[in-house]
Amino acid sequence: METALLLLLLLPPLAARAGPGLEERFFPQVRDHFSFEAYGNETFPQRYLVSAKFWKKGFGPIFFYTGNEGDIWTFAQNSDFIFELAEEQQALVIFAEHRYYGKSLPFGLQSTQLKKTGLLTVEQALADYAVLITALKQQYGAADCPVIAFGGSYGGMLSAYMRMKYPNIVDGALAASAPLLSVAGLGDPTQFFRDVTADFQKSSPGCVTAVRKAFQQIKDLCLTGAYDEISSRMATCNKISSKEDVYQLFGFARNAFTMMAMMDYPYKTDFMGQLPANPVKVGCEQILAHTDPIQGLAALVGVFYNSSGSAQCYDIYQLYRACADPTGCGTGSDAEAWDYQVCTEINLTFNSNNVTDMFPEMPFTEAMRERYCWGRWHVTPRPRWLRTNFWGGDLRSASNIIFSNGDLDPWAGGGINSSLSPSLVALTIQGGAHHLDLRGPNTADPPSVRAVREREGSIISGWVKAAALGRAREKPWGASAGRGL
């Protein structure tokens, strides 16, 4: 999924480009919420960002972003819709960082070492957020203020889970681009790369044909041992010298397509690397401009890996590292934490097959996942756990959750795309990529996302008013009951 990349190091400081009035703070968070013995009441500093710029103190709602797999500033700077809505509804805004990511490290720099990762679970992260919300409500004198959770992608899953697991704390949730079904092991494992292919097909029918041809030519060269030619035409820094190197090259290239499809926004962005407006279209133009399909493929992946145009070659092992997430983990300590999560609770056994998609056949079965995860982390995945603990696809007993998805987003096929009840509302953004609705307004936005944001704001306003009214009604009853004891 969406992970921190080396490209982000080239960008200006995140805090300078995030929402208005955000301040960085730390909360002494309990290391282990579910054991009184292993770590007792030991704590670690959990980072969170807070802005009271628009808040109607003591009365306005709390908008709480459930941080996902990366530095919390990254998500704050790409979620301007939350601040726009906060201004309208006079809300306190909080972005909470997920344990084991960014600066929220339970065991410091050793957090992703073997035997230190056991406290990296969805359940612990949700408990962090529940404890943090409760403490901050007391600190800010906001006991009666309704709380709405927001999140995108894995963060969207967490916002939905917060409403499901802690409805006493969270009054509603916006789960943007949240693949709740696919991560629970539900659905078709060929769906993701089929939908990435469909994005490029929609952009230019000749694009997919050219991509298939390029991959086939690389495969043919591999079979004849012409590794030097592959290296030269794909501009790799180190010479391709084995079938294993070619397989790495395939994963490296496929990852670029994945990121471009996810981030296919109608304007230039720097969310997960610097990308031009409509990167899928730009990528297709690159490959179709070359008479040599392999050189065209190298140019296409360069839209993602070489946005500056300054790189003379691709270090395919440095830029892409295979992991338990076939859509890519990224690099660095955040990538290691995510790799552990997709080796335990989160299921992402997607594969490409060169039949329903344009990519080389790259299987990733549950057995392959188990072997990798045992070798890397000494853990065995529990593929059915999310279905048990977070209800799988049977969410009918939940309430007050918006599930939004863009039809350009390959993650949408693993999410909730039909409303399940009057308060479990699915919204589709025509022409929308990965959680486009959470981003700030832009003149290039498709009309559909403007309409979806307006609908989301209206629904959330209704939840806030209903929650405030409910609390107001409870007070006299509580006081009366107390006097009668």
N, C-alpha and C positions, 0 to 999 in steps of 0.2 A: 504493500500500500504506500501512502504518501510519507516518505522518509527524508530526513535531512541529507543534503548532498554537499559535496565539496564546493560546488558552485556558489553556495550561499555565503561562503567565506569572502567572496569578492564583492558582496553587496554592502551598502552603507549600514550603519548600526540599526538593528531592528527596532529598538525603542524609539528612534527618531521618526519612524514611519508608521507607528502603531496608532491606535485610536486616541482620542482626546483625553487628556488628564490621567492617563494610566501611570500608576506608581508600582514599583516592584517591591514586594515584601515577602517575608518568610514566616511560616507557621510551624511550631514544633509538633510534627505529626507522629502518631504512634507507628512504630515499625510493623508490628504484627497485631492486627485487630482481633484475631481469632485464637490466640493462645496466650494464656497468662503465665506460661512457664518459660518458653524458649527465649524470649527477649524481655519479659516482664513489661514494664512501662517505658522502655527505652524509646527515644524519639529520633527523628531526623528532620532537617529543615526542608519543608516543602515550599516551593516557590509559588506565589500567586501574584496576579496583577489586579489592581483595583482602581476604579474611577468613579468618583462621586460627583462628577461635573454636572450631570443632569438630574441627580437624585433629589426627589422630594423627601427630605429626611424623615424617617420614621413611618412614611406612608407609601412611597413609591415602591414598585416591585424590585426584585433582585434578578438580574439576568446573569446566569452562571454558565460559563463555557466549560464543558468537561474536556480537559486537555487530552490530546492523543499522543501519538508516537513521535514526539519531537520537542524542540525548544518552544515554550509557550509563547514567546514573543512572535514566532513565525505565524502562529495561528491568529494572534491578536491583530497583526498587521494585515491579515487577509480576511477579516470578518467585520468590515465596516457596516454591514447591515445591522448588526447588533447595536452599534453606537447610534445609528440613525433612528432605530426603534426606541432606544433608551431615551433619546431626546424627546421623542413624541410622548412616551409613556412615563417620563420622569423616573427612570430606573437607575439603581446602583448596578454597575457592571463589574463582574469578577471573572477573570480567566485563571483557572487553576491548572498547574502543571501536573502531568501524570508521573507517578513514582517511577524511578529508574530512567527518566528522560531529562534532558536539559541539565538543570542544576539540582533537581530533586532526587538525590541519590542516597538511598538508605544506608549504603556502606561506602560512601565516598567513591573514589576512583576505582575501587575494587568491586563495585556493585555488579558488574557483568562477568565476574570471574566465577568459575565452577564453585558450587556450594554456597554462593552468595545470592543466587537468583531465585531462590525458593519463595520469596515474598513478592515476586512479580506476577500477580494474577489480576484478572478483571475484578474479582471480589474485593481484593485489598484496595484497589484503586477506587472503586465505588465507595467503600467505607471511608477512605480518605476524604472524598468529596462530601459525604454526609457529615462527618465530624467537622470539617472546615466550614461548611455552611452554617451548622449549628453554632459554632464558636463565633463566627463573624456576625451572625444575627444578634447575638448577645452583645458583642463588642460595639456594634453600630446602633443599638437600640432599635432593632428591626424585627422584633419577635413576631409581629403580626403582618409582616410584609410578605406577599406571595413570592415564590421562587419559580422561575422558568429556566429550565436547562436548555442549552444550545450545544450543538456539536456537529462536526462534519466528518464523514467517512467513519473511521474507528471511533472518533469522538462523537459522531452521531449515534453509533451503537450505544455508547456509554450514556448519552443523554436519555435515550429511550429506556435503557436498563435502570437508570436512576429513578425515573418515574414508576417503573414496574416494581423495583425493589424497595424504594423509599418514598412511597406516595404521601407519607406523613411529612416529608421534608420538601419534596418537589411537586409543584401543582400542575405542571405541564412540561412538555418537551418538544423541541424542534430537532428532529433527527434527519439531517441533510445527507443525502448520498450514503446512507447507512446500509451495508450489505448484510442485514440481519439473517437472511436465509443461507447465503453461501457460506458464511463463517461457521454456521451450525452444521455444515456438511449436507445441506439440502440443495437440491437443484442439479443442473447438468455441469459436469466438470469441463465440458468443451465450450460453455457459454461465454466465458470472459474473452478468450482470444478470437472467438467467432464475432463478438461484438466490436472488438478493436478493428478487425478486418472490415466489418460493415461500415465503420466510420470512414475509413480510407476509400472504400468503394463508393460511398455517397459523395465524397469530395471529387473523385475522378475515377470513372470506371477503368480507364487504362492503367491507373496507379497499381491496383492489386495485381494485374497481369504482369506488370514490370517487376514488382516485388517478388512474385512467385518465380519469375524467370531468373532473377538475380540469385535467389537462394538455391535454385536448382543447379545453376552454373557452378556455384561454390561447392555444392555436393558432388557434382561430376568431377571437378578438379581435385577434390579430396580423394575420390575413388582412384584417381590415376596418380596420386602422390604429388600433384603439382602445388605444393604448399607455398613455394616462393611466389607464385603467380597470385594466389589468394592474398598473401601478405601485401604485395605490391598494389593490387587493385583496390583492396579495402583499407589501405594506408594504416596498417597496424605498426606500432612502434617496435614490437618484438616479432621476429619471424614466426609465422605459424609453422609448426613442425610435426603435428600429430593430429589424430582424429579428436583427441581430447581438446586440443586448442580450437579446432573448428567448432566443436560443441559449445565451448566458451564463447566463441565469436557469435554463434547463433543466439545464445542467451543475451549477450551484450546488445545485439541488434534488436532483438525482440523487445527488450526493455525500453529502448528509445521509442518504438511504436506505442507501447503501453503508456508512457508518460505523455506523449504528444496527444494521444486520444483523451486521456484524463484531463489534461490542461488545455483542451481545445477551446480556449476563450476567444471572444471576438476582438480582443485588444491585447497589447503587449503585457506580459506579466513576469514576475520574478519569484513566484511562489515556491516552485521546486526546480530552481534553475531558471535562467533567463530564456524566455520563449517569445517569439514574435506573435502578433495577432494571427489567429487561425493557423496554428502550427501544422495541422494535418494538411491543409491546402498547400502551405509552403513546402512541406516535405514532399508531397506528390509532385509539385512543380520541379523540385530538385531532381528527383529520379527520372522524370520524363524528359528533362532537358539534356540527359546524357545518352549517347548512343550505346555506351557500354553499361549494361544493367548493373554490374557489380560496382563500378565506380559511381553509378547513380545511387546505389544503396548506401555507399559510404557518404555521399553528399546528404542523403535523406537523414541518416542517423546523426549527422553533424548539426542538424537543426536543434537537436537536444544537447549533444555532447560537445559541440564546438560553436556555440552561439556567437562567440566573439570573432570567430574566423581565424584566430591566431594559432590554433593548434596545428602542427604539421603532421601529426599522426595520432592514432588512438592506442592508449595503453588499456587493452581490453580486460585485463585482470585487475587493474587499479580502478577503472571507471565502473565496472560491474562485478559484483561478487555473488555467486550463486548461493542460495539459502533456502530455507523451508517455505518461502513465499515466492512462487513463480512469477509474480508481478514485480518483484524486486524489493530488497530490504534497504538499499542504499549502502553507505559506508560509515564507519565510525562507531562510537559506543551506542548511539541511539539505534543504529542498525542491528547491533548485537542484541540489544534488549528486545527489539521487535522479532528477531529470529527466534529468540527463546519463547516469546508468546505464541508464535505460529508453530512451535514445536510442542506446545502443551494444550491450551484450550481452543485456540483459534484455528479453524480449518480452512486452508486455501490450496486444495489439491487440484488446481486448474492445470490443463495440459493443452498443447497445440498438436494438431494431427495432420496438417497439410491437406485436409479434405474439407472440413467446415471452416477452415481458416487458411490464411496465406503463408503461414509460418512453417518451418521445418518440423517434422514430427519430434516432439520433445515430451515424452510421457512423464507424469509425476503421480504415481499411485500412492495409496496409503502405505503399502509395504516399503516403497522407496522413501517416503517421509519418515517412517519409523526407523529405518536404517540410518538415515542422515541424522536424525535427532538424537538417537542413542550415541552415535559416534561423536557428535558435536557437544551435546549437553548432558549426556547420560540420563535422558528422560524418555519416556514413552508417551506419545500423544494420547489424549482421551477424546476421540472423535465425536462422541455422543454427549459430552458433558454440557455443552451450551444448549442443547435441546432440552436437557433435563432442568438445568439451573436457570435458563433464561427463555424457556418456553418454546424454543424452535419457531415453527410457523404458526403456532396456535396462540395468538395474542389477543383473542377476543375478550378476555376478562380484564385487559388493561384499559386505560382511558387517557384522554388528553395528550395524545401524541400526534404530531404532524410528521409524515414520512414524505420527504421531497426528493425527487430524482430528475436528472436531466437525461433527455433521450440520446445525447451524444456520449454519455458516460458509460464505459464498459462495466462499471460496478452496479449500474441500475438493475441489471438482470438478476442480481442476487439480493435485491431489496424488496420492500413492500410497495407494490405498484397499484394496488386497488384498495379503496377505503374499506375498513373492516367494521366500522360502526360510525354513528354520527360524531363521535369524539376521537376516532382513530382515522385520521384523514390522510389520504395519499394524494400528492400533487405532482404533476409532471410538467417539466419545463421543456417546451419545444425549442430545440436549438441550444440546449444547455449542457455544459460539461460538468465536471466534478464539483459539487456543492456551489454552483454559481450563485445561488440565491443568498448565500452568506456574505458574498463579496459586496462592496459598496456599489452604488449606482454608477453607470457609465453610459455615455451617449451611444456607444456601440451595442449596448445590451439589446437582446431580442425582446420584443414586446411581451412575450410570455413570462419572462422572469420578473418584469415589472408587475405584472398581474399577480404572479405567485407571491411576491413579497408583500403586496397589498393584502392578499388573502391571509397570509401568515400573520401579519400585523393585526388584522381584524380578529382572527381566532385567538391569538395570544391575549389581546385586550379583553376579550370575553372571559378567558380563563382567569385573568387577574381580577377582574371585577367580581366574578363568581366566588373566587377564593376569599377576597376581602369581605364580601357580604356574608359568606359562611362563617368567617371568624367573628364578625360583628354579632351574628346571631348566637354564636356559642357562648359569648361572654356573659350575658344575663343568666343563661341557664346554668353556667358553671358557678356563678356567684350565688344563685338561689340554692343550688344543690349543696354548696359549701355551708350555707347558713342552716341548712336542715339537719346537718350531721350532729 
